Each structure stands twice: as C-alpha cells, then as structure tokens.
C-alpha cells in the first residue's frame, strides 16, 4: 500500500483538490481530508508522539529501576559509605533506593526524549500543520493511483507533497 500526503493552506484549496481527484475517477474511499471539519489526526491514525514517548519511558523504566536498585545497593556494599547512622542494611537499602531513583530518571529523560524525537516519524510535522489550520489530503492505494493523484495535486501547489510506501 502506498500513501500520498499533500499539505494545503486552507479548506477551499483542499475541497477543490478533492473534487479534482474525484472528477479524474479516483475512488473516494481511498481519499481522506484531515483538518477542521474533517477527520482529525487521531481519527485517521497518525501516531501521537506523546503516546510513543510514554511507551518508551515505560519500557525503559521497567528494567532501569530494578537495575538501578541493584547497582545502588551493590555500590553501597562495596564502598561501605555511611549515608545515615542506621546500620549497614539500612544504608545499603538507601543506596539501592537512590540507584532506583536514578534509573527512573534515566527512563524518564532518555526513554521519553527519544520517544518524542524519534518515535513519531513524520507524524509530528503533519500534526503541527493541522494545528496551524492547514489541511491534509491523504491518498492510499497502488503506486499507479498515487502517481495519478500526484499529477492532479501538483496543479494546486501544495506546501508539501510526500509519498510513502508501506513496509511489508
């Protein structure tokens, strides 16, 4: 399955482009308009970068927190640092809790930051354009269909015209 995404500046241009695609015989069930009054990014299925960041944080934290606890505990056992005057076991446990806290921070900043910057692909720029009041026309179909749609959409001078091939 191939996708073609065109970014148009306003609703009027988007509707004109949709009508032109329809007149050329492209199947309307394979054409979507995204923007105010039409489908939203979530309804269409554009990846939410915040959701991807949360997934990355959770996945990374799930092993960093226990690893941090063990590393903090072991570090305190090996160095014998007295954090508070409460005995060896208490200090080892505090060392473990500090290690777990470090693991949680690592999961939060690295997992969340990487998920936010890398996990969304091109979805974030498209979401930003929708938030700015622009409209997207998305055509999904065969390579021949997207080539035909590209030819039609170029006459409307879209801000961006990008094709994608779904990985199988």
C-alpha positions in Angstrom: 0.0 0.0 0.0 1.3 3.4 -1.0 0.3 6.7 0.6 0.5 10.3 -0.8 0.1 13.2 1.6 -0.5 16.8 0.3 -0.5 19.8 2.7 -2.8 22.6 1.5 -3.1 26.0 3.1 -6.9 26.3 3.5 -10.2 24.4 3.4 -11.1 25.9 0.0 -8.0 24.5 -1.7 -8.4 21.1 0.0 -12.0 20.9 -1.3 -11.0 21.9 -4.8 -8.3 19.3 -4.8 -10.6 16.6 -3.5 -13.2 17.5 -6.2 -10.5 17.3 -8.9 -9.4 13.9 -7.7 -13.0 12.8 -7.7 -13.5 14.1 -11.3 -10.5 12.2 -12.5 -12.1 8.9 -11.3 -10.0 8.2 -8.2 -12.0 6.2 -5.7 -13.3 8.5 -2.9 -13.0 5.7 -0.3 -9.2 5.9 -0.8 -9.0 9.7 -0.3 -9.2 11.4 3.1 -9.2 15.1 4.1 -7.7 15.9 7.5 -8.3 19.2 9.1 -11.0 21.3 10.9 -14.4 19.9 9.9 -13.0 16.7 8.5 -11.1 13.8 10.1 -8.7 14.6 12.9 -5.2 13.2 13.1 -6.3 10.7 15.8 -9.3 9.6 13.7 -7.0 9.0 10.8 -4.4 7.2 12.9 -1.4 9.5 12.8 0.9 8.4 15.6 0.7 10.6 18.7 4.4 11.4 19.6 3.4 11.9 23.3 2.0 8.4 23.4 5.1 7.0 21.8 7.3 8.8 24.4 5.2 7.4 27.3 5.6 3.9 25.8 9.4 4.4 25.6 9.6 5.7 29.1 7.6 2.8 30.5 9.6 0.2 28.6 13.0 1.7 29.6 12.0 2.3 33.2 10.7 -1.3 33.6 14.3 -2.6 33.6 16.3 0.5 34.6 14.6 0.9 38.0 15.4 -2.7 39.2 18.9 -2.5 37.7 19.4 0.9 39.4 18.3 -0.5 42.8 20.7 -3.5 42.5 23.6 -1.3 41.3 23.0 1.3 44.1 22.8 -1.5 46.7 25.9 -3.2 45.4 27.8 0.2 45.2 27.0 0.8 48.9 28.0 -2.7 49.9 31.4 -2.3 48.1 32.2 1.2 49.2 30.8 1.0 52.8 29.6 4.6 52.6 27.6 5.5 55.7 24.7 7.7 54.4 22.8 7.8 57.7 23.8 6.3 61.1 21.3 3.5 60.9 23.4 0.4 60.3 24.8 -1.4 57.3 21.5 -2.9 56.0 19.7 0.5 56.2 22.5 2.2 54.3 22.5 -0.5 51.7 18.8 -0.1 51.2 19.1 3.7 50.9 21.8 3.2 48.3 19.5 0.9 46.4 16.6 3.4 46.6 18.9 6.2 45.3 20.0 3.8 42.4 16.4 3.1 41.6 15.6 6.8 41.6 18.5 7.3 39.1 17.1 4.5 36.9 13.7 6.2 37.0 15.2 9.5 35.9 17.1 7.8 33.1 13.9 6.1 31.9 12.0 9.4 32.0 14.6 11.5 30.2 16.1 9.0 27.8 13.0 6.9 27.0 10.7 9.9 26.9 13.1 12.2 25.0 14.0 9.6 22.4 10.3 8.5 22.0 9.3 12.1 21.5 12.0 13.0 18.9 12.4 9.7 17.1 9.2 7.6 17.7 6.8 9.8 15.7 8.5 9.9 12.3 6.7 12.4 10.0 3.5 12.4 12.1 4.6 15.3 14.3 5.2 17.8 11.4 1.8 16.8 10.0 0.1 17.2 13.4 1.7 20.7 13.7 0.4 21.7 10.3 -3.1 20.6 11.2 -2.8 22.5 14.5 -1.8 25.6 12.4 -5.1 25.4 10.5 -3.8 23.7 7.3 -5.5 20.7 5.6 -4.0 17.4 4.5 -5.2 15.2 1.7 -4.2 11.6 2.0 -4.5 9.1 -0.8 -3.9 5.5 -0.2 -3.7 2.9 -2.9 -1.4 1.4 -5.5 1.7 3.1 -6.9 -0.2 3.9 -10.1 -3.0 5.6 -8.1 -0.6 7.7 -6.1 1.2 8.7 -9.3 -2.0 9.8 -10.9 -3.0 11.7 -7.7 0.4 13.4 -7.6 -0.1 14.7 -11.1 -3.5 16.1 -10.2 -2.5 17.6 -6.9 0.6 19.4 -8.3 -1.7 21.9 -10.0 -3.0 23.1 -6.6 0.6 24.0 -5.5 0.6 22.2 -2.2 3.0 23.3 0.5 4.3 19.8 0.7 3.6 16.6 -1.3 5.1 13.5 0.1 4.8 9.8 -0.9 5.2 6.8 1.4 5.4 3.1 0.7 4.2 0.8 3.5 6.8 -1.7 4.6 5.7 -5.3 4.3 
